[in-house]
Amino acid sequence: MYSSIFKRIFDLIFTTIILVIISPILLISALLIKIDSKGPVFFTQLRMGKNKHQFEIIKFRTMTHKQRNFAGQTFPDDPEITRVGKFLRRFKIDELPQFFNVLMGDMSIVGPRPCLKSTYEKFKDESTDFRFQVYPGVTSNAGTSGSIYLSWPEKWNLDKKYVENVSFSYDLSIILKTIMVVFVGENKFKIN
């Protein structure tokens, strides 16, 4: 019941309130990106969502504007990350435009992070397809458990745990943990 009806209502109300609150941050971030480096303000990329439907995820651009074929994890010390990009990534500000993906109905506030099709095909196992039973999230169980420091199978297992236990209280706990991750860094939340 929650995952099919109330979750969407919660997403729309929460997202609308958040976008009003963070609108100055969005505007300042966009301006700083344009001042700091050449290229567009936003970065879009095809990702897999619910039922493996592909959609364009929206992020603030944090890397130099050039063609890349590499689709792996980007770490904080990557030399292609711009000066402003390092700040945006550290405080997860680069992810904020995904609230527009929530409004468009491609994402939820909480759910498995949307992955690239190539990543899914390379690392899929018996637990992988669970993640496509729900909408992908702006934040996730894996994202608050040391995300970039986890292997894909570890992420898939955390996604599976989320899908099997979706509830309003679980979503709230992940949202609160996300706020903590923003302030202290995701390396402090890496699971062992």
Short mmCIF file of the C-alpha atoms (twelve columns), coordinates in Angstrom:
data_MODEL
# 
_entry.id   MODEL 
# 
loop_
_atom_site.group_PDB 
_atom_site.id 
_atom_site.type_symbol 
_atom_site.label_atom_id 
_atom_site.label_alt_id 
_atom_site.label_comp_id 
_atom_site.label_asym_id 
_atom_site.label_seq_id 
_atom_site.Cartn_x 
_atom_site.Cartn_y 
_atom_site.Cartn_z 
_atom_site.pdbx_PDB_model_num 
ATOM 1   C CA . MET A 1   0.000  0.000   0.000   1 
ATOM 2   C CA . TYR A 2   2.697  2.526   1.027   1 
ATOM 3   C CA . SER A 3   4.994  1.765   -1.900  1 
ATOM 4   C CA . SER A 4   2.255  2.127   -4.517  1 
ATOM 5   C CA . ILE A 5   0.164  5.109   -3.389  1 
ATOM 6   C CA . PHE A 6   1.307  6.990   -0.286  1 
ATOM 7   C CA . LYS A 7   4.983  6.891   -1.272  1 
ATOM 8   C CA . ARG A 8   4.226  8.870   -4.450  1 
ATOM 9   C CA . ILE A 9   2.125  11.407  -2.537  1 
ATOM 10  C CA . PHE A 10  4.924  11.774  0.026   1 
ATOM 11  C CA . ASP A 11  7.475  12.186  -2.816  1 
ATOM 12  C CA . LEU A 12  5.488  15.005  -4.434  1 
ATOM 13  C CA . ILE A 13  4.858  16.918  -1.191  1 
ATOM 14  C CA . PHE A 14  8.405  16.479  0.119   1 
ATOM 15  C CA . THR A 15  9.986  17.384  -3.240  1 
ATOM 16  C CA . THR A 16  7.887  20.523  -3.678  1 
ATOM 17  C CA . ILE A 17  8.828  21.768  -0.194  1 
ATOM 18  C CA . ILE A 18  12.514 20.907  -0.670  1 
ATOM 19  C CA . LEU A 19  12.731 22.619  -4.072  1 
ATOM 20  C CA . VAL A 20  11.321 25.840  -2.597  1 
ATOM 21  C CA . ILE A 21  13.824 25.687  0.283   1 
ATOM 22  C CA . ILE A 22  16.882 24.836  -1.838  1 
ATOM 23  C CA . SER A 23  16.128 27.094  -4.813  1 
ATOM 24  C CA . PRO A 24  18.813 29.633  -3.750  1 
ATOM 25  C CA . ILE A 25  21.371 26.780  -3.518  1 
ATOM 26  C CA . LEU A 26  20.395 25.589  -7.005  1 
ATOM 27  C CA . LEU A 27  20.784 29.083  -8.476  1 
ATOM 28  C CA . ILE A 28  24.129 29.774  -6.777  1 
ATOM 29  C CA . SER A 29  25.464 26.342  -7.777  1 
ATOM 30  C CA . ALA A 30  24.480 26.893  -11.410 1 
ATOM 31  C CA . LEU A 31  26.211 30.276  -11.429 1 
ATOM 32  C CA . LEU A 32  29.414 28.893  -9.857  1 
ATOM 33  C CA . ILE A 33  29.568 26.037  -12.376 1 
ATOM 34  C CA . LYS A 34  29.337 28.501  -15.280 1 
ATOM 35  C CA . ILE A 35  32.033 30.748  -13.770 1 
ATOM 36  C CA . ASP A 36  34.379 27.865  -12.871 1 
ATOM 37  C CA . SER A 37  34.563 25.905  -16.139 1 
ATOM 38  C CA . LYS A 38  33.381 25.616  -19.719 1 
ATOM 39  C CA . GLY A 39  30.393 23.466  -20.504 1 
ATOM 40  C CA . PRO A 40  26.754 23.085  -19.529 1 
ATOM 41  C CA . VAL A 41  25.435 23.520  -15.999 1 
ATOM 42  C CA . PHE A 42  23.701 20.152  -16.007 1 
ATOM 43  C CA . PHE A 43  24.924 16.653  -16.728 1 
ATOM 44  C CA . THR A 44  22.359 14.159  -18.012 1 
ATOM 45  C CA . GLN A 45  22.782 10.441  -18.528 1 
ATOM 46  C CA . LEU A 46  20.565 7.485   -19.380 1 
ATOM 47  C CA . ARG A 47  19.894 5.329   -16.326 1 
ATOM 48  C CA . MET A 48  17.664 2.340   -15.576 1 
ATOM 49  C CA . GLY A 49  14.577 2.887   -13.456 1 
ATOM 50  C CA . LYS A 50  11.531 0.939   -12.380 1 
ATOM 51  C CA . ASN A 51  10.870 -2.122  -14.564 1 
ATOM 52  C CA . LYS A 52  14.210 -1.350  -16.304 1 
ATOM 53  C CA . HIS A 53  12.679 1.691   -18.009 1 
ATOM 54  C CA . GLN A 54  15.461 4.038   -19.132 1 
ATOM 55  C CA . PHE A 55  15.284 7.754   -18.343 1 
ATOM 56  C CA . GLU A 56  17.622 10.749  -18.272 1 
ATOM 57  C CA . ILE A 57  18.947 11.505  -14.815 1 
ATOM 58  C CA . ILE A 58  19.748 15.170  -14.111 1 
ATOM 59  C CA . LYS A 59  22.772 16.276  -12.083 1 
ATOM 60  C CA . PHE A 60  24.894 19.367  -11.764 1 
ATOM 61  C CA . ARG A 61  28.023 18.956  -13.892 1 
ATOM 62  C CA . THR A 62  31.035 18.435  -11.618 1 
ATOM 63  C CA . MET A 63  33.648 17.297  -14.129 1 
ATOM 64  C CA . THR A 64  35.423 18.953  -17.028 1 
ATOM 65  C CA . HIS A 65  33.306 19.036  -20.159 1 
ATOM 66  C CA . LYS A 66  34.731 16.408  -22.473 1 
ATOM 67  C CA . GLN A 67  33.622 13.123  -23.999 1 
ATOM 68  C CA . ARG A 68  34.136 10.070  -21.789 1 
ATOM 69  C CA . ASN A 69  33.512 6.400   -22.378 1 
ATOM 70  C CA . PHE A 70  34.360 5.410   -18.813 1 
ATOM 71  C CA . ALA A 71  31.227 4.489   -16.901 1 
ATOM 72  C CA . GLY A 72  32.766 3.395   -13.588 1 
ATOM 73  C CA . GLN A 73  32.703 4.958   -10.149 1 
ATOM 74  C CA . THR A 74  34.198 8.453   -9.870  1 
ATOM 75  C CA . PHE A 75  36.249 8.960   -6.712  1 
ATOM 76  C CA . PRO A 76  36.887 12.292  -4.919  1 
ATOM 77  C CA . ASP A 77  40.523 12.523  -6.089  1 
ATOM 78  C CA . ASP A 78  39.690 12.229  -9.811  1 
ATOM 79  C CA . PRO A 79  41.650 14.987  -11.621 1 
ATOM 80  C CA . GLU A 80  38.726 15.587  -14.003 1 
ATOM 81  C CA . ILE A 81  36.561 16.934  -11.171 1 
ATOM 82  C CA . THR A 82  36.424 20.744  -11.259 1 
ATOM 83  C CA . ARG A 83  37.132 22.979  -8.242  1 
ATOM 84  C CA . VAL A 84  33.456 23.750  -7.776  1 
ATOM 85  C CA . GLY A 85  32.650 20.115  -8.558  1 
ATOM 86  C CA . LYS A 86  34.652 18.890  -5.562  1 
ATOM 87  C CA . PHE A 87  32.557 21.040  -3.245  1 
ATOM 88  C CA . LEU A 88  29.273 20.047  -4.924  1 
ATOM 89  C CA . ARG A 89  30.143 16.360  -4.708  1 
ATOM 90  C CA . ARG A 90  31.344 16.494  -1.104  1 
ATOM 91  C CA . PHE A 91  28.029 17.945  0.077   1 
ATOM 92  C CA . LYS A 92  25.891 15.998  -2.453  1 
ATOM 93  C CA . ILE A 93  24.681 19.260  -4.023  1 
ATOM 94  C CA . ASP A 94  25.323 17.779  -7.478  1 
ATOM 95  C CA . GLU A 95  22.470 15.331  -6.810  1 
ATOM 96  C CA . LEU A 96  19.855 17.989  -5.988  1 
ATOM 97  C CA . PRO A 97  18.548 18.435  -9.583  1 
ATOM 98  C CA . GLN A 98  17.258 14.862  -9.318  1 
ATOM 99  C CA . PHE A 99  14.317 16.261  -7.378  1 
ATOM 100 C CA . PHE A 100 13.063 17.297  -10.825 1 
ATOM 101 C CA . ASN A 101 13.306 13.619  -11.837 1 
ATOM 102 C CA . VAL A 102 11.068 12.879  -8.854  1 
ATOM 103 C CA . LEU A 103 8.497  15.451  -10.008 1 
ATOM 104 C CA . MET A 104 8.565  13.930  -13.507 1 
ATOM 105 C CA . GLY A 105 7.775  10.506  -12.046 1 
ATOM 106 C CA . ASP A 106 11.040 8.775   -12.980 1 
ATOM 107 C CA . MET A 107 12.419 8.650   -9.452  1 
ATOM 108 C CA . SER A 108 11.423 8.574   -5.792  1 
ATOM 109 C CA . ILE A 109 13.035 10.288  -2.797  1 
ATOM 110 C CA . VAL A 110 14.255 6.909   -1.483  1 
ATOM 111 C CA . GLY A 111 15.002 3.825   -3.560  1 
ATOM 112 C CA . PRO A 112 17.940 2.028   -5.157  1 
ATOM 113 C CA . ARG A 113 20.237 4.440   -7.000  1 
ATOM 114 C CA . PRO A 114 19.565 4.282   -10.774 1 
ATOM 115 C CA . CYS A 115 22.381 2.502   -12.578 1 
ATOM 116 C CA . LEU A 116 23.726 2.500   -16.105 1 
ATOM 117 C CA . LYS A 117 22.561 -0.327  -18.354 1 
ATOM 118 C CA . SER A 118 26.194 -1.288  -18.949 1 
ATOM 119 C CA . THR A 119 26.816 -1.537  -15.189 1 
ATOM 120 C CA . TYR A 120 23.748 -3.705  -14.735 1 
ATOM 121 C CA . GLU A 121 24.800 -6.043  -17.541 1 
ATOM 122 C CA . LYS A 122 28.373 -6.311  -16.248 1 
ATOM 123 C CA . PHE A 123 27.653 -6.919  -12.564 1 
ATOM 124 C CA . LYS A 124 24.161 -8.440  -12.426 1 
ATOM 125 C CA . ASP A 125 23.565 -11.496 -10.243 1 
ATOM 126 C CA . GLU A 126 20.585 -13.227 -8.626  1 
ATOM 127 C CA . SER A 127 19.814 -10.237 -6.370  1 
ATOM 128 C CA . THR A 128 20.127 -7.503  -9.003  1 
ATOM 129 C CA . ASP A 129 16.629 -7.470  -10.503 1 
ATOM 130 C CA . PHE A 130 14.974 -6.775  -7.140  1 
ATOM 131 C CA . ARG A 131 16.028 -3.130  -7.465  1 
ATOM 132 C CA . PHE A 132 13.792 -2.641  -10.518 1 
ATOM 133 C CA . GLN A 133 10.595 -3.458  -8.622  1 
ATOM 134 C CA . VAL A 134 10.546 0.081   -7.194  1 
ATOM 135 C CA . TYR A 135 11.413 3.558   -8.455  1 
ATOM 136 C CA . PRO A 136 15.080 4.521   -8.087  1 
ATOM 137 C CA . GLY A 137 15.870 7.061   -5.411  1 
ATOM 138 C CA . VAL A 138 17.644 10.358  -4.927  1 
ATOM 139 C CA . THR A 139 19.047 8.638   -1.834  1 
ATOM 140 C CA . SER A 140 19.294 4.970   -1.007  1 
ATOM 141 C CA . ASN A 141 20.141 2.305   1.519   1 
ATOM 142 C CA . ALA A 142 23.474 1.706   -0.259  1 
ATOM 143 C CA . GLY A 143 24.053 5.445   -0.573  1 
ATOM 144 C CA . THR A 144 23.957 5.815   3.198   1 
ATOM 145 C CA . SER A 145 26.167 2.782   3.797   1 
ATOM 146 C CA . GLY A 146 29.386 3.948   2.142   1 
ATOM 147 C CA . SER A 147 28.163 3.827   -1.469  1 
ATOM 148 C CA . ILE A 148 31.334 4.625   -3.466  1 
ATOM 149 C CA . TYR A 149 33.368 2.335   -1.218  1 
ATOM 150 C CA . LEU A 150 31.095 -0.672  -1.862  1 
ATOM 151 C CA . SER A 151 31.324 -3.268  -4.621  1 
ATOM 152 C CA . TRP A 152 28.361 -3.560  -6.988  1 
ATOM 153 C CA . PRO A 153 27.275 -6.903  -5.436  1 
ATOM 154 C CA . GLU A 154 27.270 -5.231  -1.993  1 
ATOM 155 C CA . LYS A 155 25.131 -2.407  -3.383  1 
ATOM 156 C CA . TRP A 156 22.748 -4.886  -5.041  1 
ATOM 157 C CA . ASN A 157 22.290 -6.719  -1.712  1 
ATOM 158 C CA . LEU A 158 21.509 -3.480  0.125   1 
ATOM 159 C CA . ASP A 159 19.033 -2.595  -2.644  1 
ATOM 160 C CA . LYS A 160 17.389 -5.991  -2.257  1 
ATOM 161 C CA . LYS A 161 17.078 -5.453  1.501   1 
ATOM 162 C CA . TYR A 162 15.396 -2.103  0.843   1 
ATOM 163 C CA . VAL A 163 12.912 -3.492  -1.713  1 
ATOM 164 C CA . GLU A 164 11.944 -6.340  0.622   1 
ATOM 165 C CA . ASN A 165 11.306 -3.926  3.500   1 
ATOM 166 C CA . VAL A 166 9.896  -0.748  1.918   1 
ATOM 167 C CA . SER A 167 8.013  1.298   4.495   1 
ATOM 168 C CA . PHE A 168 7.466  4.902   5.507   1 
ATOM 169 C CA . SER A 169 9.631  4.480   8.628   1 
ATOM 170 C CA . TYR A 170 12.434 2.885   6.576   1 
ATOM 171 C CA . ASP A 171 12.317 5.796   4.111   1 
ATOM 172 C CA . LEU A 172 12.450 8.327   6.954   1 
ATOM 173 C CA . SER A 173 15.444 6.573   8.530   1 
ATOM 174 C CA . ILE A 174 17.325 6.692   5.200   1 
ATOM 175 C CA . ILE A 175 16.449 10.384  4.713   1 
ATOM 176 C CA . LEU A 176 17.770 11.208  8.210   1 
ATOM 177 C CA . LYS A 177 20.914 9.137   7.614   1 
ATOM 178 C CA . THR A 178 21.421 10.987  4.311   1 
ATOM 179 C CA . ILE A 179 21.504 14.295  6.174   1 
ATOM 180 C CA . MET A 180 24.212 12.860  8.459   1 
ATOM 181 C CA . VAL A 181 26.208 11.582  5.443   1 
ATOM 182 C CA . VAL A 182 26.132 15.075  3.902   1 
ATOM 183 C CA . PHE A 183 27.688 16.593  7.019   1 
ATOM 184 C CA . VAL A 184 30.233 13.948  8.026   1 
ATOM 185 C CA . GLY A 185 31.008 12.213  4.706   1 
ATOM 186 C CA . GLU A 186 30.017 8.807   3.339   1 
ATOM 187 C CA . ASN A 187 33.343 7.198   4.284   1 
ATOM 188 C CA . LYS A 188 32.144 7.327   7.922   1 
ATOM 189 C CA . PHE A 189 29.190 5.097   7.068   1 
ATOM 190 C CA . LYS A 190 30.963 2.321   5.168   1 
ATOM 191 C CA . ILE A 191 29.606 -1.061  6.191   1 
ATOM 192 C CA . ASN A 192 32.081 -3.797  7.151   1 
# 
